[in-house]
């Protein structure tokens, strides 16, 4: 059996969100092994990934099914990853537009622990899933853009495999998703405290900040630096309130555009 655990020297994890059928999971595992990836992660699967149908479709990749890690949430599946790339078939309001996989390839190769994230067979990734990914890719297709799960896994992994003979960029350890989610929670608290946003607009405002900061691909040290600034802002406001001095008044956020967006999730 092929034992390579990387794609082009990259320690890549493939994350399947809520897969529905055993056969699709097995086929995706086979596609991974074809391209040299071995780290399969399943988020809230709706079937048994060790079902006989999955094993049959995996063929020689059955070991990947046995070694697969299962998580209740995408956040937990990505906690130790420093670059997460979601897949989507279309543009989303409030989110950065998806890139061609070739454009993202150098970033994946420079990451220490990247992940590729694929959505459910019927819907693809919803917005809240894509928000947890720093980048998104769209597979170029003809007019009929519907790909099954295994096809999508194979094509994206193949695209990243194309760079294996290139000199990789200097590897840079970016902040993990766990660190970035902690930063975003802290940012939301601070924005609410100073009146930059409110309970009604917070979700949409934070989406814009996520898209902006995720593109920066912060290191762990940079995320801590940013949080240090937030802590100082919070302390200043709370200290002023405790001493009875002028507190910041609630006002519309000057740099956060008003958004007229539906509250419901958008599916791909």
C-alpha positions in Angstrom: 0.0 0.0 0.0 1.1 3.5 -0.8 2.5 5.0 2.5 3.1 8.6 1.6 1.3 10.9 4.1 1.8 14.2 2.2 1.0 15.9 -1.0 4.1 17.5 -2.5 5.7 17.4 0.9 2.7 19.1 2.6 1.0 17.5 5.6 -2.5 17.9 4.2 -5.8 17.0 6.0 -9.0 16.4 4.0 -12.1 17.3 5.9 -15.5 16.0 4.8 -18.4 17.9 6.5 -21.5 15.8 7.1 -21.1 13.3 4.3 -24.2 11.3 3.6 -23.4 8.0 2.0 -20.7 5.4 2.8 -19.8 5.0 -0.8 -18.9 8.6 -1.2 -16.6 8.5 1.8 -14.9 5.4 0.5 -14.4 6.9 -3.0 -13.1 10.1 -1.4 -10.6 8.1 0.6 -9.4 6.3 -2.5 -9.0 9.7 -4.3 -6.9 10.9 -1.3 -4.6 7.9 -1.5 -4.2 8.3 -5.2 -2.8 11.8 -4.5 -0.7 10.8 -1.5 -2.9 12.2 1.3 -3.8 10.1 4.4 -5.3 12.4 7.0 -9.1 12.0 6.6 -11.3 13.9 9.0 -15.1 13.5 9.1 -17.4 16.1 10.7 -20.8 14.9 12.0 -21.1 12.1 9.3 -24.6 10.9 8.6 -23.5 7.3 8.0 -21.0 4.7 9.1 -17.7 5.4 7.4 -16.7 1.8 8.1 -19.8 0.4 6.4 -19.1 -2.4 3.8 -20.1 0.0 1.0 -17.4 2.5 2.1 -14.8 -0.2 2.3 -15.7 -1.6 -1.1 -15.4 1.9 -2.8 -12.2 2.7 -1.0 -10.5 -0.5 -2.4 -6.9 -0.2 -1.2 -7.6 2.9 0.9 -9.6 1.0 3.5 -6.9 1.8 6.0 -7.6 5.5 5.7 -11.2 4.8 6.7 -10.0 2.9 9.8 -7.6 5.7 10.7 -10.2 8.5 10.0 -10.9 10.9 12.8 -14.5 11.9 13.6 -15.4 15.3 15.0 -18.8 16.8 16.1 -18.0 20.2 14.7 -15.9 21.7 12.0 -14.3 24.0 14.5 -12.9 21.0 16.4 -11.7 19.3 13.1 -9.7 22.4 12.2 -8.4 23.4 15.6 -4.8 22.2 14.9 -4.7 23.4 11.3 -2.9 26.6 10.4 -4.5 27.1 6.9 -8.0 25.9 6.0 -9.2 26.0 2.4 -12.9 25.6 1.8 -14.5 24.5 -1.5 -17.5 26.2 -3.1 -19.2 26.4 -6.4 -20.3 30.0 -6.3 -19.8 33.5 -4.9 -21.1 34.3 -1.4 -22.3 37.6 0.0 -19.9 38.9 2.7 -17.3 36.3 2.0 -14.1 36.6 0.0 -14.5 35.2 -3.6 -13.2 31.7 -4.2 -9.9 31.5 -6.0 -8.6 29.1 -8.7 -6.8 26.2 -6.9 -3.5 27.1 -8.7 -3.5 30.5 -7.0 -3.9 29.0 -3.6 -1.3 26.2 -4.1 1.8 28.3 -3.0 0.0 29.2 0.2 -0.9 25.5 0.9 2.7 24.5 0.2 4.0 27.1 2.6 1.7 26.1 5.4 2.8 23.7 8.1 -0.6 22.0 8.6 -3.2 22.9 5.9 -6.7 21.4 5.5 -9.0 21.1 2.5 -12.7 21.3 3.5 -15.5 19.8 1.4 -19.2 20.1 2.2 -22.2 17.8 2.1 -23.1 16.1 -1.2 -26.4 17.9 -1.6 -25.6 21.4 -0.5 -21.8 22.0 -0.3 -20.5 24.1 2.5 -22.8 26.6 4.1 -21.6 30.2 5.0 -20.9 29.4 8.6 -18.5 26.6 7.4 -16.8 28.8 4.9 -16.3 31.5 7.6 -14.0 29.1 9.4 -11.8 28.8 6.4 -9.2 31.5 5.6 -9.5 30.8 1.8 -11.9 29.3 -0.6 -11.4 27.6 -4.0 -13.6 26.9 -6.9 -12.9 24.1 -9.3 -13.1 25.4 -12.9 -15.7 23.3 -14.9 -17.9 23.6 -18.0 -21.5 24.7 -17.9 -22.5 21.6 -15.9 -20.6 22.4 -12.7 -21.9 19.5 -10.5 -19.1 17.3 -9.3 -19.4 14.3 -6.9 -17.5 14.4 -3.6 -14.7 12.0 -4.8 -14.2 14.0 -8.0 -13.8 17.2 -6.1 -11.3 15.7 -3.6 -9.3 14.2 -6.5 -9.2 17.4 -8.6 -8.2 19.7 -5.8 -5.6 17.3 -4.4 -4.3 16.8 -7.9 -3.9 20.6 -8.3 -1.8 20.9 -5.2 0.2 17.8 -6.3 1.3 19.7 -9.4 3.7 21.8 -7.3 5.6 18.9 -5.9 8.6 19.5 -8.2 8.7 23.2 -7.5 10.9 24.7 -4.8 8.4 25.2 -1.9 8.1 28.6 -0.4 9.6 29.0 3.0 7.3 27.2 5.4 5.5 29.7 7.7 3.6 28.5 10.7 0.4 30.6 10.8 -2.0 30.7 13.7 -4.2 27.7 14.2 -8.0 28.0 13.7 -8.4 27.6 17.5 -6.2 30.7 18.0 -8.0 32.6 15.3 -11.5 31.7 16.6 -10.4 33.0 20.1 -9.2 36.2 18.5 -12.6 36.6 16.7 -14.5 36.1 19.9 -12.3 38.7 21.6 -12.8 41.1 18.7 -16.6 40.7 18.9 -16.6 41.5 22.6 -14.4 44.6 22.1 -16.4 45.9 19.1 -19.6 45.6 21.2 -18.0 47.2 24.2 -16.9 50.3 22.3 -20.1 50.7 20.3 -18.5 49.7 17.0 -21.4 47.2 16.5 -24.4 45.9 18.4 -26.2 42.6 18.8 -28.1 43.1 15.6 -25.2 43.8 13.3 -22.4 41.9 15.1 -22.6 38.8 13.0 -22.4 40.5 9.7 -19.7 43.0 10.9 -17.6 40.1 12.2 -17.9 38.3 8.8 -16.2 41.3 7.2 -13.4 41.3 9.8 -12.9 37.6 9.4 -12.5 37.9 5.6 -10.0 40.7 6.1 -7.9 39.1 8.8 -8.0 35.6 7.4 -6.4 36.9 4.2 -3.5 38.2 6.4 -2.6 34.6 7.4 -1.4 35.8 10.8 1.2 33.9 12.8 0.5 32.8 16.4 2.6 35.7 17.6 0.7 38.2 15.5 -2.7 36.9 16.7 -1.4 37.4 20.3 -0.2 40.9 19.4 -3.7 41.8 18.1 -5.4 40.4 21.2 -3.0 42.4 23.3 -4.3 45.6 21.6 -7.9 44.4 22.2 -7.2 43.8 25.9 -5.8 47.3 26.3 -8.9 48.8 24.6 -11.2 46.9 26.9 -9.2 47.9 30.0 -9.2 51.5 29.0 -13.0 51.6 28.5 -13.7 49.6 31.7 -11.3 51.7 33.7 -12.9 54.9 32.5 -16.4 53.6 33.4 -15.2 52.6 36.9 -13.8 56.1 37.5 -16.9 57.7 36.3 -15.2 59.5 33.4 -16.7 59.9 30.0 -17.5 56.5 28.5 -17.7 56.0 24.7 -21.2 56.6 23.5 -23.1 54.2 21.2 -22.8 55.3 17.6 -23.0 53.7 14.2 -19.7 52.1 13.2 -18.0 54.5 10.8 -16.1 51.9 8.8 -18.5 49.0 8.9 -21.0 49.2 6.0 -24.6 48.7 6.7 -25.6 45.3 5.2 -29.1 44.2 4.2 -28.5 40.5 4.4 -30.9 37.6 5.1 -30.4 35.9 8.5 -30.7 32.4 7.0 -27.6 30.5 5.8 -26.9 30.3 2.1 -26.1 26.9 0.7 -23.8 26.3 -2.3 
